[in-house]
Amino acid sequence: MKQRSVQARKLIANMLTYLGIAVILTFFLFPLIWEGISSIKSPVEMKNPIPSIIFTPSLENWNCIVERGFFRNLRNTLIISLGSSVVTLMVASLAAYAFTNAEFKGRKGLALDILTLRMLPPAAVVVPIFLIMKTYHLFDTYLGLILIYITFNLPLACWLLIGYFKGIPREIGEAARVDGCSWFNVLWRIIFPLSTPGLTTTFIFCVLFSWSEYLFALVLTGRETQTLPVAAASVMTHFFIDWGGLASTSIFIMVVPIVLILIVQKHMVRGLSLGALK
């Protein structure tokens, strides 16, 4: 009887645990689920003041955003986010390697100065940056937005990689130097392979910022280089809001980073746990 009572208690505890997890997941995932449902509703269903769960699925909203230039916006977002993230990772890797392996005056102070740049609110500099971009004919160009994203991603990327590179014993690089490796070969053949989780984590953070950034993309892009967040906001006007088109675009903006994180989650979790954020 006592064993059955213990088993019954365990069963009840497990059921309550799973019920609690289900409630929490429902609370946090409901907006995403509802947005997905709204993206496949017809415009007539979307205008219904009483939301309905049972309806006939329609791809009309997705067809509308394609007609508005969805694939062009997607291409622009991919080029800008991936381009800025790759360059940021390259420059941040060199800077972090210098901060962790080279001895020079003011090293710690300079590292702190770099981090303070990331604390600068974008709204405080968006007007001067706009004027600079107009002066140098970088408005509505890929290069202009890529340079801005590199500027804002670089401080965080440097600090992430500095924390991770510090976890790699310096004796490994010194032994390679004794064997005749140059500083670049040490970085390329030894540090980078050992730093794959940290590099992956840093790259994902840079991509997420560039993918979802709105303010600079709104101010510095025109029709030719408009990104997905700006395209999603453009369906809202003073007189009409296309809720179906907004839901469809927003779902895609959220799903792509989620899929990317799921693909590289092994390296990302390892990078976070082994010191990428120390």
GIURLIN-V314628 format. One record per pair of residues at least 12 apart in sequence whose C-alpha atoms are under 10 Angstrom apart, sorted by the first residue. I is the first residue (numbers start at 0). J is the second residue. D is the distance in whole Angstrom. If there is no record, write none. Layout:
((I/J/D) (I/J/D))
//
This chain:
((31/246/9) (31/249/9) (31/250/8) (31/253/9) (31/254/10) (32/250/9) (33/52/9) (33/246/9) (34/242/9) (34/243/9) (34/245/9) (34/246/5) (34/247/8) (34/249/8) (34/250/7) (35/243/10) (35/246/7) (35/247/7) (35/249/9) (35/250/6) (35/251/10) (36/51/10) (36/52/8) (36/54/10) (36/56/9) (36/243/10) (36/246/9) (36/247/9) (37/50/10) (37/51/10) (37/52/10) (37/56/10) (37/57/10) (37/60/9) (37/242/8) (37/243/6) (37/244/9) (37/245/9) (37/246/6) (37/247/8) (37/250/10) (38/56/9) (38/57/8) (38/58/8) (38/59/9) (38/60/6) (38/61/7) (38/242/8) (38/243/5) (38/244/7) (38/245/8) (38/246/5) (38/247/5) (38/248/8) (38/249/9) (38/250/8) (39/54/9) (39/55/9) (39/56/5) (39/57/5) (39/58/6) (39/59/7) (39/60/7) (39/61/8) (39/243/8) (39/244/10) (39/246/9) (39/247/8) (40/52/10) (40/54/7) (40/55/7) (40/56/6) (40/57/6) (40/58/8) (40/59/8) (40/60/8) (40/242/10) (40/243/7) (40/246/10) (41/54/9) (41/55/8) (41/56/7) (41/57/5) (41/58/8) (41/59/6) (41/60/7) (41/243/8) (42/57/9) (42/59/8) (42/60/7) (42/241/8) (42/242/8) (42/243/7) (42/244/9) (44/56/10) (44/57/10) (44/243/10) (45/241/9) (45/242/7) (45/243/7) (46/241/10) (46/242/9) (46/243/10) (58/243/10) (58/247/10) (59/243/9) (59/244/9) (60/241/9) (60/242/9) (60/243/5) (60/244/5) (60/245/9) (60/246/9) (60/247/7) (60/248/9) (61/243/8) (61/244/7) (61/245/10) (61/246/9) (61/247/6) (61/248/8) (62/244/9) (62/247/10) (63/241/10) (63/243/9) (63/244/7) (63/247/10) (64/230/9) (64/231/9) (64/234/9) (64/243/9) (64/244/6) (64/245/9) (64/247/8) (64/248/7) (65/244/10) (65/248/10) (67/230/9) (67/234/10) (67/244/10) (68/222/10) (68/223/10) (68/225/10) (68/227/10) (68/230/9) (69/225/10) (69/226/9) (69/227/8) (69/230/8) (69/231/9) (69/248/8) (70/227/9) (71/222/10) (71/223/8) (71/224/8) (71/225/8) (71/226/8) (71/227/9) (72/222/9) (72/223/8) (72/224/7) (72/225/6) (72/226/5) (72/227/5) (72/228/9) (72/229/9) (72/230/7) (72/231/10) (73/210/10) (73/224/10) (73/225/9) (73/226/7) (73/227/6) (73/228/10) (73/230/10) (73/251/10) (73/252/9) (74/224/9) (74/225/10) (74/226/8) (74/227/9) (75/140/10) (75/141/8) (75/223/8) (75/224/6) (75/225/7) (75/226/6) (75/227/8) (76/141/9) (76/209/8) (76/210/6) (76/211/9) (76/212/10) (76/216/10) (76/224/8) (76/225/8) (76/226/5) (76/227/6) (76/228/9) (76/252/10) (77/206/9) (77/209/9) (77/210/8) (77/226/9) (77/227/10) (78/141/8) (78/142/10) (78/145/9) (78/210/10) (78/224/10) (78/226/10) (79/140/10) (79/141/6) (79/142/8) (79/143/9) (79/144/7) (79/145/6) (79/146/9) (79/148/8) (79/206/9) (79/209/7) (79/210/8) (79/224/9) (79/226/9) (80/141/10) (80/144/9) (80/145/7) (80/148/8) (80/149/10) (80/205/8) (80/206/6) (80/207/8) (80/208/8) (80/209/5) (80/210/6) (80/211/9) (80/212/9) (80/226/10) (81/145/9) (81/202/9) (81/203/10) (81/205/9) (81/206/6) (81/207/10) (81/209/8) (81/210/9) (82/141/9) (82/142/9) (82/145/7) (82/146/10) (82/148/10) (82/149/9) (82/206/9) (82/209/10) (83/141/10) (83/142/9) (83/144/8) (83/145/5) (83/146/7) (83/147/9) (83/148/6) (83/149/5) (83/150/9) (83/152/8) (83/153/10) (83/202/10) (83/205/8) (83/206/8) (83/209/8) (84/145/9) (84/148/8) (84/149/7) (84/152/8) (84/153/9) (84/156/10) (84/201/9) (84/202/6) (84/203/8) (84/204/9) (84/205/5) (84/206/6) (84/207/9) (84/208/9) (84/209/8) (84/210/10) (85/149/9) (85/202/7) (85/205/9) (85/206/9) (86/145/9) (86/146/9) (86/148/10) (86/149/7) (86/153/9) (86/202/10) (87/145/10) (87/146/10) (87/148/9) (87/149/5) (87/150/8) (87/151/9) (87/152/7) (87/153/6) (87/154/9) (87/155/10) (87/156/7) (87/157/9) (87/201/9) (87/202/8) (87/205/8) (88/149/9) (88/152/9) (88/153/8) (88/156/7) (88/157/8) (88/160/9) (88/198/7) (88/199/9) (88/201/7) (88/202/6) (88/205/8) (89/153/10) (89/156/10) (89/198/10) (89/202/10) (90/149/9) (90/153/8) (90/156/9) (90/157/8) (91/149/10) (91/152/9) (91/153/6) (91/154/8) (91/155/9) (91/156/6) (91/157/5) (91/158/8) (91/159/9) (91/160/7) (91/161/9) (91/198/10) (91/201/9) (92/153/10) (92/156/8) (92/157/7) (92/159/10) (92/160/7) (92/161/8) (92/164/9) (92/186/9) (92/190/10) (92/191/9) (92/198/8) (92/201/10) (93/157/9) (93/160/10) (93/183/9) (93/186/8) (94/110/10) (94/153/10) (94/154/10) (94/156/10) (94/157/7) (94/158/10) (94/160/9) (94/161/8) (95/110/9) (95/156/9) (95/157/6) (95/158/7) (95/159/9) (95/160/6) (95/161/5) (95/162/9) (95/163/9) (95/164/7) (95/165/9) (96/157/9) (96/160/8) (96/161/7) (96/164/7) (96/165/9) (96/182/10) (96/186/8) (96/190/9) (97/161/9) (97/182/10) (98/110/8) (98/157/9) (98/158/10) (98/160/10) (98/161/7) (98/164/9) (98/165/9) (99/160/10) (99/161/6) (99/162/9) (99/163/10) (99/164/7) (99/165/6) (99/166/10) (99/167/10) (99/169/9) (100/164/9) (100/165/9) (100/169/7) (100/172/9) (100/173/10) (100/182/10) (110/154/9) (110/157/8) (110/158/8) (110/161/9) (111/154/9) (111/158/9) (112/154/9) (113/153/8) (113/154/5) (113/155/8) (113/157/8) (113/158/8) (114/153/9) (114/154/5) (114/155/7) (114/156/9) (114/157/8) (114/158/7) (115/154/8) (115/155/9) (116/150/9) (116/151/8) (116/152/10) (116/153/9) (116/154/7) (116/155/9) (117/150/9) (117/151/6) (117/152/8) (117/153/8) (117/154/6) (117/155/7) (117/156/10) (118/151/9) (118/154/9) (118/155/10) (119/151/9) (120/151/10) (121/151/9) (121/214/8) (121/215/8) (122/214/8) (122/215/9) (124/215/10) (125/147/10) (125/214/8) (125/215/7) (125/218/8) (125/219/9) (126/215/10) (126/218/9) (128/143/10) (128/147/8) (128/215/9) (128/218/9) (128/219/9) (129/143/10) (129/215/9) (129/218/7) (129/219/6) (130/219/10) (131/143/10) (132/144/9) (132/147/10) (132/219/8) (133/219/9) (137/219/8) (137/220/9) (138/218/9) (138/219/6) (138/220/6) (138/221/8) (138/224/10) (139/216/9) (139/218/9) (139/219/6) (139/220/4) (139/221/5) (139/222/8) (139/223/7) (139/224/6) (139/225/8) (140/219/8) (140/220/7) (140/221/8) (140/223/8) (140/224/6) (140/225/10) (141/219/10) (141/220/9) (141/223/9) (141/224/7) (141/225/10) (143/215/10) (143/219/8) (143/220/9) (144/209/9) (144/215/7) (144/216/7) (144/218/10) (144/219/7) (144/220/8) (144/224/9) (145/209/9) (147/209/10) (147/215/8) (147/216/10) (147/219/10) (148/205/8) (148/206/10) (148/208/8) (148/209/6) (148/212/9) (148/215/9) (148/216/10) (149/205/9) (149/209/9) (151/205/9) (151/208/9) (151/209/9) (152/201/9) (152/202/10) (152/204/8) (152/205/6) (152/206/9) (152/208/8) (152/209/8) (153/201/10) (153/205/9) (155/201/8) (155/204/9) (155/205/9) (155/276/10) (156/197/10) (156/198/9) (156/200/9) (156/201/6) (156/202/8) (156/204/8) (156/205/7) (156/275/10) (157/201/9) (158/201/10) (158/275/9) (158/276/8) (158/277/9) (159/197/8) (159/198/9) (159/200/8) (159/201/7) (159/204/10) (159/270/10) (159/271/9) (159/274/8) (159/275/5) (159/276/6) (159/277/8) (160/194/9) (160/197/7) (160/198/7) (160/200/9) (160/201/7) (160/270/10) (160/274/9) (160/275/6) (160/276/8) (160/277/10) (161/197/10) (161/274/10) (161/275/8) (161/276/9) (161/277/9) (162/197/9) (162/273/9) (162/274/6) (162/275/5) (162/276/6) (162/277/5) (163/193/10) (163/194/7) (163/196/9) (163/197/6) (163/198/9) (163/270/8) (163/271/9) (163/273/7) (163/274/5) (163/275/5) (163/276/7) (163/277/7) (164/190/8) (164/191/9) (164/193/9) (164/194/7) (164/197/8) (164/274/9) (164/275/8) (165/274/9) (165/275/9) (165/277/9) (166/194/9) (166/273/8) (166/274/7) (166/275/9) (166/277/9) (167/189/10) (167/190/8) (167/193/8) (167/194/8) (168/190/10) (169/190/10) (171/185/9) (171/189/8) (171/190/9) (172/184/10) (172/185/6) (172/186/8) (172/188/10) (172/189/7) (172/190/8) (173/185/9) (175/188/10) (175/189/8) (194/266/10) (194/270/8) (194/275/9) (195/266/7) (195/267/9) (195/269/9) (195/270/8) (196/263/9) (196/264/10) (196/265/8) (196/266/4) (196/267/6) (196/268/8) (196/269/6) (196/270/4) (196/271/8) (196/272/9) (196/273/8) (196/274/10) (196/275/8) (197/266/8) (197/267/7) (197/268/9) (197/269/8) (197/270/4) (197/271/7) (197/272/10) (197/273/8) (197/274/8) (197/275/5) (197/276/9) (198/266/9) (198/267/9) (198/270/8) (198/275/9) (199/260/10) (199/263/8) (199/264/9) (199/265/10) (199/266/6) (199/267/6) (199/268/10) (199/269/10) (199/270/7) (199/271/10) (199/275/10) (200/260/9) (200/263/9) (200/264/9) (200/266/7) (200/267/5) (200/268/8) (200/269/9) (200/270/6) (200/271/7) (200/275/8) (200/276/10) (201/267/9) (201/270/9) (201/271/10) (201/275/8) (201/276/10) (202/267/10) (203/256/9) (203/259/8) (203/260/7) (203/263/9) (203/264/10) (203/267/8) (204/260/10) (204/267/10) (206/256/8) (206/259/10) (207/253/10) (207/255/10) (207/256/7) (207/257/10) (207/259/10) (207/260/10) (209/226/10) (210/226/8) (210/227/8) (210/228/8) (210/252/8) (210/253/10) (210/255/9) (210/256/8) (211/226/9) (211/227/8) (211/228/6) (211/229/9) (211/252/7) (211/253/9) (211/256/9) (212/226/9) (212/227/9) (212/228/7) (212/229/9) (213/226/8) (213/227/9) (213/228/6) (213/229/6) (213/230/10) (213/232/9) (214/228/9) (214/229/9) (215/229/10) (216/228/8) (216/229/7) (217/229/6) (217/230/9) (217/232/9) (217/233/10) (227/248/7) (227/249/8) (227/251/9) (227/252/7) (228/245/10) (228/248/8) (228/249/8) (228/252/7) (230/244/10) (230/245/9) (230/248/8) (230/249/10) (231/244/8) (231/245/6) (231/246/8) (231/247/9) (231/248/6) (231/249/7) (231/252/9) (232/244/10) (232/245/7) (232/248/9) (232/249/9) (233/245/9) (234/248/10))
//
